[in-house]
Amino acid sequence: MAYEIDFVGSPKVEKDYDAIAFRYWSPSANRWVVCVFDGGTSEAGDALSGHIDTYYLQGLPKEIDMVFCSHPDLDHASGLKNILQKYSVRYLIMNRPWLYLDELYEKVKDGRITKESLERTLREKYKFIDELESLAGKQKDCKIIPGLTESVLFPTMSIVSPTREFYIQSLVDSGKTPAMDSATGAKSAQSFVSNALRALGKWIKTIWGKDDIREGETTSAENESSIVMRVQPDGDEPFLLLGDVGCKGLSAAMDFADANSIPLDKCTFLQIPHHGGRHNVSPSVLDRLVGCKVANGTKPIKVAFVSVGNGSDHPRKCVTNAFINRGCNVYVSSETTLHHHSGKVPDRGWTTAKAEPFSNEVESWDS
């Protein structure tokens, strides 16, 4: 049939963000199913709603079928407030930490903390999720669904991470959850912070076929808990949205997908996670998710989009090279919007985007 997906860019936003809209034709409903996957910052949310009005809902009721909040960070969740205020939303798919108070409270070490105070703390720490929950509650027919593998969405959509258990453990590991009995979170956060503090001032030479990303890198627990979703519209190739997930969450997603016969490596379009950060992918993960490296000159068979802010130093060249090495055309959304489509969709008169070239120099890890 047909689908189109847009990574919305804006010259007004300098901070890296993700604001993604997609829609696909549903033969059974005889209409376009309209969805949002993350809303970026507040400014990006404005650009996103303008894009939806212009290209998705022109002349139609201001209704969106599904809104996904992949994880609670500002650069993904804040702009969704605009969406929930402006549109009638059928389903909001996101994870709310306070739904798992019983499991979390069992791990609290500080006897002064009560369940009530734990919930208050969680709502303060995850304020964007709390605000989205409140906005959804003001809509008459908006239903909130957990962004977990156990949730049943439209038949075209499958959440392959996180599982309930993985999500709860991510909350335990997070520095936002108080007084948890967990050593994992402290170690992960320390590794992430120390890596992030390294300056990127030097470049090194590289060649085709060489991976300059590394094994064993870590990212935050919030990033790892990102919703990983596979979408396969009727009659079309599947595509994959990843939020800010890291190697741990991607490995869990692929394990779940394999166990449930949901092939992720067949996705011909995918999102590069976390704005092309080098702590979120590894050679072994990409071999499994995207495919093995191909010979130089091989025609790309997949497309990968990545969103960054205006003037950002992302995506890392070592990351885009890793995807290019594995047969992907890589495109970067920053000041302008990227559009990918399949099947018969309305002609916008847009020009063809230029794919990122393979870079013979990449960032030094030790600089």
C-alpha positions as CSV (number, residue, x, y, z in Angstrom):
1,M,0.0,0.0,0.0
2,A,1.7,3.2,1.2
3,Y,3.4,5.0,4.1
4,E,5.4,8.1,4.7
5,I,7.6,9.1,7.6
6,D,9.1,12.5,8.4
7,F,11.9,13.5,10.7
8,V,11.0,17.1,11.3
9,G,13.8,19.6,11.3
10,S,13.8,23.2,12.5
11,P,16.5,26.0,12.2
12,K,15.3,27.3,15.5
13,V,16.4,24.3,17.6
14,E,20.1,24.0,18.4
15,K,19.7,21.1,21.0
16,D,19.6,17.6,19.5
17,Y,16.1,16.3,19.4
18,D,13.7,13.8,17.8
19,A,10.3,14.9,16.4
20,I,8.9,12.2,14.1
21,A,5.6,11.8,12.3
22,F,4.4,9.0,10.1
23,R,1.3,7.8,8.5
24,Y,0.2,4.7,6.5
25,W,-2.8,3.8,4.5
26,S,-5.1,1.3,6.2
27,P,-7.3,-0.7,3.7
28,S,-9.5,-1.9,6.4
29,A,-10.2,1.6,7.7
30,N,-10.0,3.1,4.2
31,R,-8.0,6.1,5.6
32,W,-4.6,7.2,6.7
33,V,-3.5,6.2,10.2
34,V,-1.6,9.1,11.6
35,C,1.1,8.7,14.3
36,V,3.7,10.7,16.2
37,F,6.9,9.1,17.6
38,D,8.5,11.7,20.0
39,G,7.9,15.4,19.8
40,G,11.4,16.9,20.5
41,T,11.8,20.1,22.5
42,S,8.9,22.6,22.8
43,E,10.1,24.5,19.7
44,A,10.4,21.3,17.8
45,G,6.9,20.4,18.8
46,D,5.7,23.6,17.2
47,A,7.4,22.6,14.0
48,L,6.0,19.1,14.2
49,S,2.4,20.3,14.6
50,G,2.9,22.7,11.7
51,H,4.2,19.8,9.5
52,I,1.2,17.6,10.5
53,D,-1.3,20.3,9.7
54,T,0.3,20.9,6.3
55,Y,1.0,17.4,5.0
56,Y,-1.0,15.0,7.1
57,L,-4.3,16.6,8.2
58,Q,-4.9,19.4,5.7
59,G,-8.7,19.7,5.4
60,L,-9.2,16.8,7.9
61,P,-10.2,16.8,11.6
62,K,-7.3,17.4,14.0
63,E,-7.1,13.8,15.1
64,I,-4.0,11.7,15.7
65,D,-4.3,7.9,16.1
66,M,-1.2,7.2,18.2
67,V,1.3,9.3,20.0
68,F,4.5,7.6,21.3
69,C,6.8,9.0,23.9
70,S,9.9,6.8,23.5
71,H,11.4,7.8,26.8
72,P,11.2,10.7,29.3
73,D,14.1,13.0,28.2
74,L,13.2,16.6,27.4
75,D,14.5,16.4,23.8
76,H,11.9,13.7,23.0
77,A,9.0,14.4,25.4
78,S,8.6,18.1,25.9
79,G,7.3,18.8,22.4
80,L,4.5,16.3,22.8
81,K,2.7,18.7,25.1
82,N,2.0,20.8,22.1
83,I,0.6,17.7,20.3
84,L,-1.7,16.8,23.1
85,Q,-3.0,20.3,23.5
86,K,-3.6,20.8,19.8
87,Y,-5.0,17.5,18.6
88,S,-7.5,14.9,19.7
89,V,-5.4,11.8,20.4
90,R,-6.8,8.3,20.5
91,Y,-3.9,6.6,22.2
92,L,-0.8,7.8,24.1
93,I,1.8,5.2,24.3
94,M,4.4,5.8,27.0
95,N,5.8,4.3,30.2
96,R,4.9,5.8,33.6
97,P,7.3,4.9,36.5
98,W,4.7,5.3,39.2
99,L,2.7,2.4,37.8
100,Y,5.3,0.1,39.3
101,L,5.5,1.5,42.8
102,D,5.1,-2.0,44.5
103,E,8.1,-3.4,42.6
104,L,10.2,-0.3,43.1
105,Y,9.3,0.1,46.8
106,E,10.7,-3.3,47.5
107,K,14.1,-2.1,46.6
108,V,14.1,1.1,48.6
109,K,16.9,1.2,51.2
110,D,15.9,4.4,53.0
111,G,13.2,3.6,55.7
112,R,12.1,7.2,55.7
113,I,10.7,6.9,52.2
114,T,7.0,5.9,51.9
115,K,5.2,4.8,48.8
116,E,3.5,8.1,48.7
117,S,6.8,10.1,48.9
118,L,8.3,7.7,46.3
119,E,5.5,8.5,43.9
120,R,5.9,12.2,44.4
121,T,9.6,12.0,43.8
122,L,9.0,10.0,40.6
123,R,6.5,12.5,39.3
124,E,8.9,15.3,40.0
125,K,11.9,13.6,38.4
126,Y,9.8,12.5,35.3
127,K,7.9,15.7,35.1
128,F,7.4,15.5,31.3
129,I,5.7,12.2,31.6
130,D,3.6,13.5,34.5
131,E,2.5,16.5,32.4
132,L,1.6,14.3,29.4
133,E,-0.4,12.0,31.6
134,S,-2.3,15.1,32.9
135,L,-2.9,16.4,29.4
136,A,-4.2,13.0,28.2
137,G,-6.5,12.9,31.2
138,K,-8.1,16.1,30.0
139,Q,-9.1,14.5,26.7
140,K,-12.4,12.7,26.7
141,D,-11.3,9.6,24.8
142,C,-7.5,9.4,25.0
143,K,-6.3,6.1,26.4
144,I,-2.8,5.7,27.8
145,I,-1.1,2.4,26.9
146,P,2.2,1.2,28.4
147,G,5.1,1.2,25.9
148,L,6.0,-2.4,26.7
149,T,6.3,-5.6,24.6
150,E,3.2,-6.9,26.3
151,S,1.0,-4.1,25.0
152,V,-1.3,-4.8,22.1
153,L,-1.3,-2.0,19.5
154,F,-2.6,-1.9,15.9
155,P,-1.7,-5.1,14.0
156,T,0.9,-3.2,12.0
157,M,2.9,-2.3,15.1
158,S,5.1,-4.3,17.4
159,I,6.9,-3.0,20.5
160,V,10.0,-5.2,20.8
161,S,11.6,-3.4,23.8
162,P,11.4,-2.8,26.7
163,T,9.7,-5.8,28.4
164,R,8.1,-5.0,31.8
165,E,11.0,-6.6,33.6
166,F,13.6,-4.6,31.5
167,Y,11.7,-1.3,32.1
168,I,11.5,-1.8,35.9
169,Q,15.2,-2.7,36.1
170,S,16.0,0.5,34.1
171,L,14.1,2.5,36.7
172,V,16.1,0.8,39.5
173,D,19.3,1.6,37.6
174,S,18.4,5.2,37.0
175,G,19.8,7.9,39.1
176,K,16.3,9.6,39.1
177,T,14.9,6.8,41.2
178,P,15.8,7.4,44.9
179,A,17.6,5.1,47.3
180,M,17.4,2.0,45.1
181,D,19.3,-1.2,46.1
182,S,21.3,-1.4,42.9
183,A,25.0,-1.2,42.0
184,T,24.3,-1.4,38.3
185,G,22.9,2.1,38.0
186,A,25.9,3.8,39.7
187,K,28.4,2.0,37.5
188,S,26.4,2.7,34.3
189,A,26.0,6.4,35.0
190,Q,29.6,6.8,36.0
191,S,30.8,5.2,32.7
192,F,28.4,7.3,30.7
193,V,29.4,10.5,32.3
194,S,33.2,9.9,32.1
195,N,32.8,9.1,28.4
196,A,30.7,12.1,27.7
197,L,33.3,14.4,29.3
198,R,36.0,13.5,26.7
199,A,36.6,16.3,24.3
200,L,36.2,15.6,20.6
201,G,39.0,17.7,19.2
202,K,41.1,15.2,17.2
203,W,40.4,13.2,14.0
204,I,42.0,9.9,12.8
205,K,42.2,8.4,9.4
206,T,40.0,5.4,8.6
207,I,39.2,3.2,5.6
208,W,36.1,1.4,4.2
209,G,35.2,-1.7,6.1
210,K,36.9,-0.6,9.4
211,D,34.7,-0.1,12.4
212,D,35.6,2.9,14.5
213,I,32.7,2.4,17.0
214,R,33.5,0.1,19.9
215,E,32.1,-2.7,22.0
216,G,31.2,-2.3,25.6
217,E,30.0,1.3,25.6
218,T,27.1,2.3,27.8
219,T,24.4,5.0,27.9
220,S,21.9,6.1,30.5
221,A,19.2,3.9,31.9
222,E,16.6,6.2,30.6
223,N,18.0,5.9,27.1
224,E,18.1,2.1,27.3
225,S,14.4,2.0,28.3
226,S,13.4,3.7,25.0
227,I,10.5,2.2,23.1
228,V,11.8,0.2,20.2
229,M,9.0,-0.3,17.6
230,R,8.7,-2.2,14.4
231,V,6.0,-1.0,12.0
232,Q,4.9,-2.9,8.9
233,P,2.0,-1.3,7.0
234,D,-0.1,-3.5,4.8
235,G,1.8,-4.6,1.7
236,D,5.0,-2.6,2.6
237,E,8.4,-3.3,3.9
238,P,8.8,-2.8,7.7
239,F,10.6,0.1,9.4
240,L,12.1,0.5,12.8
241,L,12.1,3.4,15.3
242,L,14.6,3.4,18.1
243,G,14.5,6.5,20.2
244,D,17.7,6.8,22.3
245,V,18.2,3.1,22.9
246,G,21.7,1.7,23.5
247,C,23.4,-1.6,23.0
248,K,21.7,-3.2,26.0
249,G,18.2,-2.3,24.9
250,L,18.9,-3.2,21.3
251,S,20.2,-6.6,22.3
252,A,17.1,-7.2,24.4
253,A,14.9,-6.0,21.5
254,M,16.5,-8.4,19.1
255,D,16.3,-11.3,21.6
256,F,12.6,-10.6,22.0
257,A,12.0,-10.2,18.3
258,D,13.9,-13.5,17.5
259,A,11.9,-15.4,20.2
260,N,8.6,-14.1,18.7
261,S,9.5,-14.4,15.0
262,I,9.6,-10.6,14.4
263,P,12.5,-10.1,12.0
264,L,14.2,-6.8,12.6
265,D,17.0,-7.2,10.1
266,K,14.4,-7.1,7.3
267,C,13.5,-3.5,8.1
268,T,14.5,-1.4,5.1
269,F,14.2,1.9,6.9
270,L,15.5,2.6,10.5
271,Q,16.3,5.4,12.9
272,I,19.9,5.8,14.0
273,P,19.5,6.0,17.8
274,H,20.4,9.0,20.1
275,H,21.2,11.4,17.3
276,G,24.1,9.3,16.1
277,G,25.9,9.1,19.4
278,R,28.8,6.6,19.6
279,H,27.8,5.1,22.9
280,N,24.6,3.6,21.6
281,V,25.7,1.1,19.0
282,S,28.5,-1.4,18.6
283,P,29.9,-3.5,15.7
284,S,28.2,-6.7,17.0
285,V,24.9,-5.0,17.6
286,L,24.8,-3.5,14.1
287,D,25.9,-6.7,12.4
288,R,22.8,-8.3,14.0
289,L,20.4,-5.4,13.5
290,V,21.4,-4.0,10.1
291,G,23.6,-6.7,8.5
292,C,27.2,-7.5,7.9
293,K,29.6,-5.0,6.2
294,V,29.4,-4.9,2.4
295,A,32.1,-4.3,-0.3
296,N,32.8,-0.7,-1.2
297,G,30.6,0.3,-4.2
298,T,27.8,-2.0,-3.3
299,K,24.4,-0.4,-3.9
300,P,22.7,0.5,-0.6
301,I,19.6,-1.5,0.2
302,K,18.5,0.3,3.4
303,V,17.9,3.9,4.5
304,A,18.8,5.3,7.9
305,F,17.6,8.7,9.2
306,V,19.1,10.6,12.2
307,S,17.9,13.8,13.8
308,V,20.1,16.5,15.2
309,G,19.9,20.1,16.3
310,N,21.0,23.1,14.2
311,G,24.8,23.3,14.4
312,S,25.2,20.1,16.3
313,D,28.4,18.0,16.3
314,H,26.2,14.9,15.9
315,P,25.9,12.5,14.3
316,R,29.4,11.1,14.9
317,K,31.2,10.2,11.7
318,C,32.2,6.9,13.1
319,V,28.5,6.0,13.6
320,T,27.4,7.1,10.1
321,N,30.3,5.2,8.6
322,A,29.2,2.1,10.5
323,F,25.8,2.3,8.9
324,I,27.1,3.1,5.5
325,N,29.5,0.2,5.7
326,R,26.5,-2.1,6.2
327,G,24.6,-1.0,3.1
328,C,22.7,2.0,4.4
329,N,22.1,5.4,2.8
330,V,22.3,7.7,5.8
331,Y,20.5,11.1,5.9
332,V,20.7,13.8,8.5
333,S,17.7,15.9,9.6
334,S,18.7,19.3,11.1
335,E,17.4,22.6,9.8
336,T,15.1,20.9,7.2
337,T,12.7,18.0,7.4
338,L,13.6,14.6,5.9
339,H,10.8,12.6,4.2
340,H,10.8,8.9,3.3
341,H,7.9,7.2,1.6
342,S,6.8,3.9,0.0
343,G,4.0,3.4,-2.4
344,K,1.6,6.1,-3.7
345,V,1.7,9.2,-1.5
346,P,0.8,12.8,-2.3
347,D,3.5,14.6,-4.2
348,R,5.0,17.5,-2.2
349,G,7.3,18.8,-4.9
350,W,10.3,18.4,-2.6
351,T,13.9,17.9,-3.9
352,T,15.8,14.7,-3.3
353,A,18.0,14.7,-0.2
354,K,21.7,14.0,-0.4
355,A,23.0,11.0,1.5
356,E,26.0,11.4,3.8
357,P,29.3,10.3,2.2
358,F,31.6,7.8,3.8
359,S,34.2,9.8,5.8
360,N,37.9,9.0,5.6
361,E,38.4,10.8,8.9
362,V,36.5,10.1,12.2
363,E,36.6,11.4,15.7
364,S,39.4,10.1,17.9
365,W,38.2,8.2,21.0
366,D,41.2,9.2,23.0
367,S,41.2,13.0,22.3
